[in-house]
Amino acid sequence: MEGAEVHRAVIVPPSWEGDRNDLALEVARLHPDRFAVMGRITIESPESRGLMAAWRHQPGMLGIRLIFRRPDLQRILSEGHADWLWAEAEQAGVPVMILIDSHHTGLIDRVAERHLGLKIVLDHLCIAGGAKNEEAFKDLDQVLAVARRPNIAVKATALPRYSTESYPYRGIHPHLRRIYDAFGPKRVFWGTDLTRLSCTYSQAITMITEEISWLTEEDKSWIMGRGVCEWLGWKM
């Protein structure tokens, strides 16, 4: 979830229910000023082709969210089976959030180079789910390398889960500084991944807003909501 400072949240429908968006869109319909959706799509389905043109015409829908971590899904990315989607999304102005492993950032780098009008967000900083402390950030250089692409941003999501320390997780702060220096505050988006947090929701917020002295108030505004709203075209 993103956008705590402006009291908004971008919903990503859970993957275990399959590629369905109806429940998330219903929440956005009922509370349009509070919630919006990055929806799911089945890339390998022929019926998915052509959907991007009207994707954002769905009330509450801002873009799509993709996962390429299982071996079968990785092949879709590495073998070019998603190329049609990049082209359609770019043409229709549909932003994309992508969950990949860090060693696949080179593939996304090439996508961003070919499709300069496609806005891409790398989820969870491409960190492996069970990694902790320095192990979690050992491949960060591969993520930072794509910061040169102005159409790539990152989500600094669920950060407490990557630490064995207690709040405010000081060991993570130097890595955040490197991310900030590479992407800048307008392309780093805070998020919770609430069900996987090892702290309270409030602590996930104050870790950024109160515990990192080198962030300016303007930086915090961008990171904690303004940036992702502008990137996804969600009018504030």
C-alpha positions as CSV (number, residue, x, y, z in Angstrom):
1,M,0.0,0.0,0.0
2,E,1.2,3.5,-0.8
3,G,0.3,7.1,-0.1
4,A,0.1,7.2,3.7
5,E,0.7,11.0,3.9
6,V,-2.2,11.8,1.6
7,H,-4.3,9.1,3.3
8,R,-4.6,7.1,0.1
9,A,-3.7,3.5,-0.8
10,V,-2.9,1.8,-4.0
11,I,-4.3,-1.8,-3.8
12,V,-2.6,-4.8,-5.5
13,P,-5.0,-7.7,-5.6
14,P,-3.5,-10.8,-3.9
15,S,-1.8,-13.3,-6.2
16,W,-3.2,-16.4,-4.5
17,E,-6.7,-15.6,-5.8
18,G,-5.5,-15.6,-9.4
19,D,-5.7,-12.7,-11.9
20,R,-8.9,-11.2,-10.6
21,N,-9.5,-7.5,-10.0
22,D,-13.2,-7.3,-9.2
23,L,-12.9,-7.1,-5.4
24,A,-10.2,-4.4,-5.4
25,L,-12.1,-2.4,-8.0
26,E,-15.2,-2.6,-5.8
27,V,-13.3,-1.1,-2.9
28,A,-12.0,1.7,-5.2
29,R,-15.6,2.3,-6.5
30,L,-16.9,2.7,-2.9
31,H,-14.1,4.9,-1.8
32,P,-12.7,6.6,-4.9
33,D,-10.8,9.3,-2.9
34,R,-9.0,6.7,-0.8
35,F,-8.3,3.7,-3.0
36,A,-7.1,2.8,-6.5
37,V,-5.9,-0.4,-8.1
38,M,-2.9,-1.8,-9.9
39,G,-4.7,-4.7,-11.5
40,R,-3.6,-8.2,-12.6
41,I,-3.5,-9.6,-16.1
42,T,-2.7,-13.1,-17.5
43,I,0.0,-12.3,-20.0
44,E,0.0,-15.8,-21.6
45,S,-3.8,-15.6,-22.3
46,P,-4.8,-14.6,-25.9
47,E,-7.8,-12.9,-24.4
48,S,-5.5,-10.4,-22.7
49,R,-4.3,-8.9,-25.9
50,G,-5.9,-5.6,-26.7
51,L,-7.1,-4.9,-23.1
52,M,-4.6,-2.1,-22.5
53,A,-6.5,0.4,-24.7
54,A,-9.4,0.6,-22.3
55,W,-7.6,-0.6,-19.1
56,R,-7.7,2.7,-17.4
57,H,-11.3,3.3,-18.4
58,Q,-12.2,1.0,-15.5
59,P,-13.1,3.2,-12.6
60,G,-10.3,3.1,-10.0
61,M,-7.8,1.3,-12.2
62,L,-4.4,2.9,-12.6
63,G,-2.2,0.3,-14.2
64,I,-1.1,-3.3,-14.0
65,R,1.1,-5.3,-11.6
66,L,3.1,-8.3,-12.8
67,I,5.1,-11.1,-11.0
68,F,7.9,-12.9,-12.7
69,R,9.4,-14.9,-9.9
70,R,8.3,-18.5,-10.6
71,P,10.4,-20.3,-13.2
72,D,7.4,-20.5,-15.7
73,L,6.8,-16.8,-15.3
74,Q,10.5,-16.0,-15.6
75,R,10.5,-17.6,-19.0
76,I,7.6,-15.3,-20.1
77,L,9.9,-12.4,-19.4
78,S,13.2,-13.8,-20.6
79,E,11.9,-15.3,-23.8
80,G,10.1,-12.1,-24.9
81,H,6.5,-13.4,-24.5
82,A,5.6,-10.2,-22.7
83,D,6.8,-7.9,-25.5
84,W,3.3,-7.4,-26.8
85,L,2.2,-6.1,-23.4
86,W,5.0,-3.5,-23.1
87,A,4.0,-2.1,-26.5
88,E,0.3,-2.0,-25.7
89,A,0.8,-0.5,-22.2
90,E,3.2,2.2,-23.6
91,Q,0.7,3.2,-26.3
92,A,-2.2,3.3,-23.9
93,G,-0.3,5.1,-21.1
94,V,-0.7,2.3,-18.6
95,P,2.0,2.2,-15.9
96,V,3.4,-1.2,-14.9
97,M,4.6,-2.5,-11.5
98,I,6.9,-5.5,-11.8
99,L,8.1,-8.0,-9.2
100,I,11.3,-9.7,-10.4
101,D,14.5,-11.1,-8.9
102,S,17.5,-8.7,-9.0
103,H,19.3,-10.7,-11.7
104,H,16.5,-9.9,-14.1
105,T,16.9,-6.1,-13.9
106,G,18.9,-6.2,-17.1
107,L,15.9,-7.5,-19.0
108,I,13.7,-4.7,-17.6
109,D,16.5,-2.2,-18.4
110,R,16.2,-3.2,-22.1
111,V,12.4,-2.9,-21.9
112,A,12.7,0.6,-20.5
113,E,15.2,1.5,-23.2
114,R,12.9,0.3,-26.0
115,H,9.7,1.8,-24.6
116,L,10.7,5.2,-23.3
117,G,7.0,6.1,-22.8
118,L,6.3,3.1,-20.5
119,K,6.4,3.9,-16.8
120,I,7.9,0.9,-14.9
121,V,8.1,0.4,-11.1
122,L,10.3,-2.3,-9.6
123,D,8.6,-3.8,-6.6
124,H,10.2,-4.6,-3.2
125,L,13.6,-3.3,-4.6
126,C,13.8,-6.8,-6.2
127,I,14.8,-8.2,-2.8
128,A,14.3,-11.9,-2.3
129,G,11.4,-12.5,0.1
130,G,13.2,-14.4,2.9
131,A,16.5,-12.4,2.8
132,K,17.6,-10.5,5.9
133,N,20.1,-7.7,6.7
134,E,23.2,-7.4,4.4
135,E,22.1,-10.6,2.5
136,A,18.9,-8.8,1.5
137,F,20.8,-5.9,-0.1
138,K,23.7,-7.8,-1.6
139,D,22.5,-7.4,-5.2
140,L,21.3,-3.8,-4.8
141,D,23.9,-2.5,-7.3
142,Q,21.9,-4.3,-10.1
143,V,18.8,-2.3,-9.1
144,L,20.7,1.0,-8.8
145,A,22.1,0.5,-12.3
146,V,18.7,1.0,-13.9
147,A,18.2,4.3,-12.2
148,R,19.7,5.9,-15.3
149,R,16.4,5.1,-17.0
150,P,14.0,8.0,-16.2
151,N,11.0,5.8,-16.8
152,I,12.0,3.3,-14.0
153,A,11.1,3.9,-10.4
154,V,11.3,1.6,-7.3
155,K,9.0,0.7,-4.5
156,A,10.8,0.6,-1.1
157,T,8.2,-1.8,0.3
158,A,8.0,-3.8,3.5
159,L,11.4,-2.7,4.5
160,P,11.2,-4.0,8.1
161,R,10.8,-7.6,7.0
162,Y,14.4,-7.5,5.6
163,S,15.9,-6.9,9.0
164,T,16.4,-8.8,12.2
165,E,16.9,-5.6,14.1
166,S,14.2,-3.9,16.1
167,Y,12.6,-0.6,15.1
168,P,13.8,1.8,13.6
169,Y,15.9,-0.8,11.7
170,R,19.1,1.3,11.6
171,G,20.9,-1.2,9.5
172,I,18.6,-0.6,6.5
173,H,19.1,3.2,6.5
174,P,22.5,3.2,4.6
175,H,20.9,1.1,1.9
176,L,18.0,3.6,1.7
177,R,20.5,6.4,1.3
178,R,22.1,4.6,-1.8
179,I,18.6,4.1,-3.3
180,Y,17.7,7.7,-2.6
181,D,21.0,9.0,-4.2
182,A,20.4,6.9,-7.3
183,F,16.7,7.4,-8.0
184,G,16.0,10.6,-6.1
185,P,12.9,11.2,-3.9
186,K,10.5,11.4,-6.8
187,R,11.2,7.9,-8.0
188,V,11.3,6.1,-4.6
189,F,7.8,5.0,-3.4
190,W,7.1,3.9,0.2
191,G,4.9,0.9,0.7
192,T,4.0,-1.5,3.5
193,D,3.1,-4.9,2.2
194,L,1.1,-4.8,5.5
195,T,0.5,-8.6,6.1
196,R,4.3,-9.3,6.0
197,L,5.4,-6.5,8.4
198,S,7.3,-7.2,11.6
199,C,6.2,-3.9,13.1
200,T,3.1,-1.8,13.4
201,Y,1.7,0.1,10.4
202,S,2.5,3.4,12.3
203,Q,6.1,2.3,12.7
204,A,6.4,1.5,9.0
205,I,5.5,5.1,8.4
206,T,7.5,6.8,11.1
207,M,10.6,4.8,10.2
208,I,10.7,7.1,7.1
209,T,9.0,10.3,8.4
210,E,10.8,10.5,11.8
211,E,13.9,8.3,11.9
212,I,15.9,9.3,8.9
213,S,17.4,12.7,9.5
214,W,18.8,13.3,6.0
215,L,15.4,13.3,4.4
216,T,13.9,16.8,4.0
217,E,10.2,17.4,4.5
218,E,9.8,17.7,0.7
219,D,11.6,14.4,0.3
220,K,9.2,12.7,2.7
221,S,6.2,14.2,0.8
222,W,7.4,12.6,-2.4
223,I,8.4,9.3,-1.0
224,M,5.3,8.9,1.2
225,G,2.7,9.4,-1.4
226,R,3.0,12.3,-3.8
227,G,5.5,10.5,-6.0
228,V,3.5,7.4,-6.6
229,C,0.3,9.4,-7.2
230,E,2.0,11.6,-9.9
231,W,3.8,8.6,-11.4
232,L,0.5,6.6,-11.8
233,G,-1.5,9.7,-12.8
234,W,-3.8,9.6,-9.7
235,K,-4.8,13.2,-9.2
236,M,-4.3,14.5,-5.7
